[in-house]
């Protein structure tokens, strides 16, 4: 799971998203989607950037705190600023600080594309928080009871 954060002098916001993907390695581009009525859409546009925070398996409560209509209060969340002044969740597994390079109409969503300008791995040795079949949780140590078909 990821939490997208953004902000400027007027305030910081974040939202939990599962619509995040890598686009290109050269240049390093990523994208995520927000509903066009999202509370953070204008903040991302105004600040010109965003941070993709990858959560650890123990941060489900934080993911839910950012998932509601109102953002979690940054006074209650450990955070710091990226090199470009964007808010980063300090206890995230890893983060990508991105410069907004484009946005596209996606029906009732806006697709934001950013160039990765900074990478951090604060919790490198932790398991990620995943979203699968409508639930959040940490990866299990036990192997999955089914084996996906790989088409390589």
C-alpha positions in Angstrom: 0.0 0.0 0.0 1.1 3.5 -0.6 0.2 6.9 0.8 0.6 9.8 -1.5 1.7 13.0 0.3 2.0 16.5 -0.9 2.0 20.0 0.4 3.4 23.5 0.6 3.3 26.4 3.0 -0.5 26.2 3.1 -0.5 22.7 4.5 0.2 19.1 4.0 -2.2 16.3 2.9 -2.1 12.7 2.1 -4.2 9.9 0.8 -4.0 6.1 0.6 -3.9 4.8 -2.9 -3.5 1.4 -4.5 -3.5 2.8 -8.1 0.3 3.3 -8.2 2.6 2.0 -10.9 6.0 2.4 -12.5 6.0 3.8 -16.0 9.6 4.1 -17.1 13.2 3.5 -15.8 14.8 6.1 -18.1 13.7 8.6 -17.1 12.3 7.2 -13.8 8.6 7.9 -14.1 5.7 6.7 -11.9 2.0 7.4 -11.9 -1.0 7.2 -9.6 -4.7 8.0 -10.0 -6.9 10.3 -7.9 -10.6 10.9 -8.1 -11.1 14.3 -9.7 -12.9 15.4 -6.5 -10.0 14.3 -4.3 -9.1 16.6 -1.5 -5.4 16.4 -2.4 -5.7 17.0 -6.2 -5.3 20.8 -6.1 -2.4 20.5 -3.5 -0.5 18.2 -5.8 -1.0 20.6 -8.7 -0.1 23.7 -6.6 3.0 22.2 -5.1 4.2 20.6 -8.4 5.1 17.3 -6.8 4.2 14.4 -4.6 5.8 11.6 -2.5 4.9 8.0 -2.8 5.3 6.4 0.7 5.4 2.6 0.7 4.0 1.4 4.0 5.3 -1.4 6.2 3.2 -4.3 7.2 2.7 -2.7 10.6 1.2 0.5 9.3 -2.3 -0.6 8.4 -3.8 1.9 10.9 -1.9 4.7 9.2 -3.1 3.5 5.8 -6.7 3.7 7.1 -6.1 7.1 8.7 -5.2 8.5 5.3 -7.9 6.6 3.4 -10.9 8.6 4.7 -12.4 11.8 3.3 -10.3 13.7 5.7 -6.5 13.3 5.8 -4.7 12.1 8.9 -3.3 15.0 11.0 0.4 15.4 10.2 0.9 16.6 13.8 0.2 13.0 14.8 2.4 11.3 12.2 6.2 11.2 12.1 7.3 13.0 9.0 10.0 15.1 7.5 10.5 17.1 4.3 12.1 15.8 1.2 15.0 17.7 -0.5 12.3 19.5 -2.5 10.2 20.4 0.6 7.5 17.8 0.2 6.2 15.8 3.2 7.6 12.3 3.7 6.2 9.7 6.2 9.4 9.1 8.2 8.5 5.5 9.2 7.6 4.3 5.7 9.3 1.3 4.2 10.6 3.5 1.4 9.6 6.6 -0.5 9.9 8.2 -3.9 9.8 12.0 -4.0 8.5 13.1 -7.5 8.3 16.2 -9.6 4.9 16.4 -11.3 5.6 16.2 -15.1 2.1 15.6 -16.5 -1.5 14.8 -15.7 -4.1 13.1 -17.9 -7.9 12.9 -17.9 -8.9 9.4 -16.8 -12.7 9.8 -16.8 -13.7 10.5 -13.2 -10.0 10.3 -12.2 -6.9 12.3 -12.9 -3.8 10.4 -13.7 -0.7 12.1 -12.3 2.7 11.3 -13.7 5.9 12.2 -11.8 9.6 12.0 -12.3 11.4 10.4 -9.4 14.0 12.9 -8.0 14.7 11.3 -4.6 14.6 7.8 -3.2 14.7 6.9 0.5 14.6 3.5 2.3 14.0 4.3 6.0 12.7 0.8 6.9 14.6 -1.3 4.4 14.3 -4.6 6.4 10.6 -4.6 7.0 7.8 -6.3 5.2 5.4 -4.2 3.0 1.8 -3.6 3.6 -0.2 -5.2 0.8 -3.8 -4.9 -0.3 -5.3 -8.2 -1.6 -8.9 -9.3 -2.1 -10.3 -6.3 -0.3 -8.0 -6.5 2.8 -4.8 -5.0 4.0 -2.1 -6.9 5.7 1.6 -7.9 5.9 3.1 -10.5 3.8 3.0 -13.9 5.4 6.1 -16.0 6.1 4.1 -19.1 4.9 3.9 -19.7 1.2 0.6 -19.0 -0.5 -1.8 -22.0 -0.9 -2.1 -21.2 -4.6 0.6 -20.8 -7.3 0.1 -18.1 -9.8 0.7 -18.9 -13.5 3.7 -16.9 -14.7 3.8 -15.9 -18.3 7.3 -14.8 -19.1 
